[in-house]
């Protein structure tokens, strides 16, 4: 009887864990529909959640045409260091169907 009780507990824990993962994945996918939110999500995932909420990413036509890709920028005052790049302020945004992925990019134009 005791083993059946522990088996039920393990099943409930597993079900709860899977539910939490599904909710998190859904939130991440919903946040990645907008390019600006994708940039914010990337900033948060790189360890700067407060800045992610405060900054306003903007599409840069100049940088996009110069680098021949879709570039979003954040103000230089909000730039941060991470992933081997100092002063991250450019993000290359790639689209997959309706979802977007933002990749921090070295500022080649500086």
LOMARTI-920828 format. One record per residue: residue number from 0; residue in one letter; x, y, z of N, C-alpha, C, O in turn. Coordinates in pm, whole numbers. Example, Ala and Ser with C-alpha at 12.3 -4.5 7.8 and 13.67 -1.06 7.14 Angstrom:
<recs>
REC    nr   rest     n.c1     n.c2     n.c3    ca.c1    ca.c2    ca.c3     c.c1     c.c2     c.c3     o.c1     o.c2     o.c3
REC     0      A     1319     -569      780     1230     -450      780     1320     -330      780     1424     -332      846
REC     1      S     1285     -225      708     1367     -106      714     1290        3      787     1341      114      804
</recs>
This chain:
<recs>
REC    nr   rest     n.c1     n.c2     n.c3    ca.c1    ca.c2    ca.c3     c.c1     c.c2     c.c3     o.c1     o.c2     o.c3
REC     0      X       80     -119        0        0        0        0       85      126        0       50      226      -63
REC     1      X      196      120       70      283      236       81      348      269      -54      369      386      -87
REC     2      X      380      163     -131      443      187     -262      344      247     -360      383      325     -447
REC     3      X      216      212     -350      116      270     -439       94      418     -407       68      497     -497
REC     4      X      106      454     -280       93      594     -239      208      677     -295      188      788     -344
REC     5      X      330      623     -286      446      696     -338      443      703     -491      488      801     -549
REC     6      X      390      601     -555      377      602     -701      279      711     -744      305      783     -841
REC     7      X      169      724     -672       71      830     -703      132      968     -682      108     1059     -761
REC     8      X      211      984     -577      276     1111     -550      374     1146     -661      379     1260     -706
REC     9      X      451     1049     -705      547     1072     -815      474     1109     -943      518     1197    -1016
REC    10      X      363     1043     -971      285     1075    -1091      229     1217    -1084      231     1290    -1184
REC    11      X      181     1257     -965      129     1393     -950      240     1496     -968      219     1599    -1032
REC    12      X      357     1469     -912      470     1560     -927      513     1571    -1073      540     1680    -1123
REC    13      X      519     1458    -1141      558     1456    -1282      456     1533    -1366      495     1610    -1454
REC    14      X      329     1512    -1339      223     1582    -1413      231     1732    -1389      216     1811    -1482
REC    15      X      254     1772    -1264      268     1914    -1232      389     1976    -1299      382     2088    -1350
REC    16      X      501     1904    -1300      623     1952    -1364      603     1971    -1514      647     2071    -1571
REC    17      X      539     1875    -1577      512     1883    -1721      417     2000    -1750      434     2070    -1850
REC    18      X      319     2022    -1664      227     2135    -1682      300     2268    -1673      275     2357    -1754
REC    19      X      390     2282    -1575      467     2406    -1560      556     2427    -1683      564     2539    -1733
REC    20      X      621     2323    -1731      704     2335    -1851      622     2376    -1973      666     2459    -2053
REC    21      X      503     2319    -1987      417     2353    -2100      373     2499    -2093      369     2568    -2196
REC    22      X      341     2547    -1974      301     2688    -1958      418     2780    -1991      399     2881    -2060
REC    23      X      539     2746    -1944      657     2828    -1973      686     2831    -2123      715     2937    -2178
REC    24      X      678     2717    -2188      703     2710    -2331      600     2792    -2408      634     2861    -2504
REC    25      X      475     2784    -2368      369     2863    -2432      396     3012    -2417      379     3088    -2513
REC    26      X      436     3054    -2298      467     3196    -2275      583     3242    -2363      577     3350    -2422
REC    27      X      687     3160    -2372      802     3196    -2454      762     3207    -2601      804     3300    -2670
REC    28      X      681     3114    -2648      636     3120    -2788      548     3242    -2813      559     3305    -2918
REC    29      X      461     3274    -2720      375     3392    -2737      457     3520    -2735      427     3614    -2809
REC    30      X      560     3526    -2651      645     3645    -2646      729     3660    -2772      770     3771    -2806
REC    31      X      755     3550    -2841      841     3558    -2959      764     3590    -3087      823     3586    -3195
REC    32      X      637     3621    -3079      562     3658    -3199      599     3800    -3243      610     3826    -3363
REC    33      X      619     3891    -3148      658     4028    -3179      811     4040    -3177      875     3986    -3087
REC    34      X      869     4108    -3275     1013     4125    -3281     1065     4201    -3159     1170     4166    -3104
REC    35      X      993     4304    -3117     1036     4382    -3001     1034     4298    -2874     1125     4305    -2793
REC    36      X      930     4218    -2858      923     4131    -2740     1030     4022    -2745     1078     3979    -2640
REC    37      X     1067     3978    -2864     1173     3880    -2877     1306     3939    -2829     1383     3871    -2761
REC    38      X     1331     4063    -2865     1454     4130    -2819     1450     4141    -2667     1550     4114    -2600
REC    39      X     1337     4181    -2612     1324     4192    -2466     1344     4057    -2399     1411     4049    -2296
REC    40      X     1287     3951    -2456     1302     3818    -2398     1449     3775    -2400     1496     3714    -2305
REC    41      X     1520     3805    -2509     1661     3770    -2518     1742     3844    -2412     1829     3785    -2348
REC    42      X     1713     3972    -2392     1782     4050    -2289     1756     3987    -2151     1849     3973    -2071
REC    43      X     1633     3948    -2124     1600     3886    -1996     1672     3753    -1979     1723     3723    -1871
REC    44      X     1676     3673    -2085     1743     3543    -2078     1895     3557    -2062     1960     3465    -2012
REC    45      X     1951     3669    -2104     2094     3693    -2087     2126     3749    -1948     2241     3783    -1920
REC    46      X     2025     3759    -1863     2049     3795    -1724     2018     3938    -1687     2067     3986    -1584
REC    47      X     1939     4008    -1766     1904     4147    -1738     1753     4169    -1747     1706     4243    -1833
REC    48      X     1675     4104    -1658     1529     4113    -1668     1474     4254    -1644     1378     4294    -1709
REC    49      X     1534     4328    -1552     1484     4464    -1525     1502     4552    -1648     1411     4627    -1685
REC    50      X     1619     4543    -1712     1644     4622    -1832     1550     4580    -1945     1505     4663    -2023
REC    51      X     1521     4451    -1952     1431     4401    -2056     1293     4465    -2046     1229     4493    -2148
REC    52      X     1248     4489    -1925     1118     4551    -1906     1120     4701    -1934     1019     4759    -1975
REC    53      X     1236     4766    -1912     1245     4911    -1924     1284     4960    -2063     1246     5071    -2102
REC    54      X     1359     4881    -2139     1411     4928    -2268     1306     4919    -2378     1211     4841    -2370
REC    55      X     1326     5000    -2480     1234     5003    -2594     1314     4974    -2722     1374     5065    -2779
REC    56      X     1315     4848    -2769     1385     4815    -2893     1320     4884    -3013     1198     4899    -3020
REC    57      X     1404     4926    -3108     1357     4996    -3227     1422     4933    -3350     1540     4899    -3349
REC    58      X     1342     4917    -3457     1398     4866    -3582     1487     4973    -3643     1447     5089    -3653
REC    59      X     1608     4934    -3683     1703     5029    -3741     1714     5006    -3891     1771     4906    -3935
REC    60      X     1659     5098    -3969     1668     5086    -4114     1812     5099    -4162     1854     5026    -4252
REC    61      X     1889     5192    -4103     2029     5211    -4143     2111     5084    -4121     2177     5036    -4213
REC    62      X     2106     5031    -3999     2184     4911    -3967     2135     4791    -4048     2215     4708    -4091
REC    63      X     2004     4781    -4068     1949     4668    -4145     1999     4670    -4289     2034     4565    -4343
REC    64      X     2003     4789    -4351     2050     4795    -4489     2202     4779    -4496     2253     4718    -4590
REC    65      X     2274     4832    -4398     2420     4819    -4399     2464     4674    -4376     2558     4627    -4441
REC    66      X     2396     4604    -4285     2434     4465    -4254     2353     4363    -4334     2375     4243    -4322
REC    67      X     2258     4412    -4414     2174     4327    -4499     2102     4218    -4419     2098     4102    -4458
REC    68      X     2045     4260    -4307     1966     4171    -4223     1870     4254    -4139     1879     4377    -4141
REC    69      X     1782     4192    -4067     1682     4261    -3986     1743     4295    -3849     1765     4204    -3769
REC    70      X     1770     4423    -3822     1838     4466    -3700     1747     4552    -3613     1681     4644    -3661
REC    71      X     1743     4518    -3485     1677     4600    -3384     1783     4652    -3289     1878     4581    -3258
REC    72      X     1767     4775    -3243     1864     4835    -3152     1796     4876    -3022     1675     4899    -3016
REC    73      X     1878     4883    -2917     1834     4943    -2792     1924     5064    -2770     2034     5068    -2824
REC    74      X     1880     5163    -2691     1963     5281    -2669     2099     5243    -2608     2108     5148    -2530
REC    75      X     2204     5318    -2643     2338     5288    -2593     2343     5294    -2440     2421     5221    -2379
REC    76      X     2262     5379    -2378     2261     5386    -2231     2212     5256    -2169     2242     5228    -2053
REC    77      X     2137     5176    -2245     2087     5046    -2197     2175     4929    -2240     2145     4815    -2207
REC    78      X     2283     4957    -2313     2368     4847    -2361     2430     4774    -2242     2448     4832    -2135
REC    79      X     2461     4649    -2262     2515     4566    -2154     2617     4470    -2211     2628     4455    -2333
REC    80      X     2692     4404    -2124     2793     4307    -2167     2739     4167    -2144     2668     4141    -2048
REC    81      X     2775     4078    -2234     2733     3939    -2220     2771     3861    -2344     2803     3919    -2447
REC    82      X     2767     3731    -2334     2799     3636    -2441     2926     3674    -2518     2932     3658    -2639
REC    83      X     3026     3725    -2447     3154     3758    -2510     3156     3889    -2585     3255     3919    -2653
REC    84      X     3051     3968    -2576     3043     4096    -2646     3024     4206    -2542     2936     4196    -2457
REC    85      X     3106     4311    -2549     3083     4423    -2458     2992     4524    -2527     3001     4543    -2648
REC    86      X     2909     4587    -2452     2815     4689    -2501     2721     4636    -2609     2721     4684    -2722
REC    87      X     2643     4536    -2574     2544     4481    -2667     2432     4583    -2683     2367     4620    -2585
REC    88      X     2409     4626    -2806     2296     4716    -2832     2227     4682    -2964     2124     4741    -2996
REC    89      X     2282     4589    -3040     2221     4546    -3167     2175     4401    -3155     2242     4317    -3094
REC    90      X     2060     4373    -3215     2006     4238    -3216     1962     4203    -3357     1885     4275    -3419
REC    91      X     2012     4092    -3405     1972     4041    -3537     1849     3953    -3516     1854     3857    -3439
REC    92      X     1740     3986    -3583     1614     3914    -3563     1585     3828    -3685     1579     3876    -3797
REC    93      X     1568     3698    -3659     1535     3602    -3765     1391     3555    -3745     1345     3542    -3631
REC    94      X     1321     3530    -3853     1181     3486    -3847     1168     3341    -3890     1228     3298    -3989
REC    95      X     1088     3267    -3814     1052     3130    -3850      900     3123    -3839      845     3125    -3729
REC    96      X      833     3116    -3953      688     3126    -3962      644     3257    -3896      679     3364    -3945
REC    97      X      568     3250    -3785      526     3374    -3719      613     3406    -3597      591     3508    -3531
REC    98      X      709     3321    -3567      793     3339    -3449      925     3404    -3486      970     3395    -3601
REC    99      X      987     3471    -3390     1113     3541    -3412     1218     3497    -3311     1185     3455    -3200
REC   100      X     1343     3506    -3352     1457     3476    -3265     1550     3596    -3274     1588     3638    -3383
REC   101      X     1588     3652    -3159     1680     3767    -3155     1818     3719    -3109     1830     3650    -3008
REC   102      X     1920     3756    -3186     2058     3717    -3155     2138     3844    -3130     2141     3933    -3216
REC   103      X     2204     3856    -3013     2290     3972    -2988     2399     3976    -3094     2458     3874    -3128
REC   104      X     2425     4096    -3147     2518     4111    -3258     2622     4216    -3225     2592     4318    -3165
REC   105      X     2744     4190    -3266     2852     4284    -3250     2825     4405    -3337     2781     4390    -3452
REC   106      X     2850     4524    -3286     2824     4648    -3361     2935     4671    -3464     3037     4732    -3432
REC   107      X     2915     4622    -3585     3013     4636    -3694     3023     4779    -3744     3120     4817    -3809
REC   108      X     2921     4857    -3714     2915     4993    -3770     2988     5096    -3682     3014     5208    -3726
REC   109      X     3022     5058    -3559     3085     5153    -3467     3230     5180    -3503     3297     5258    -3436
</recs>
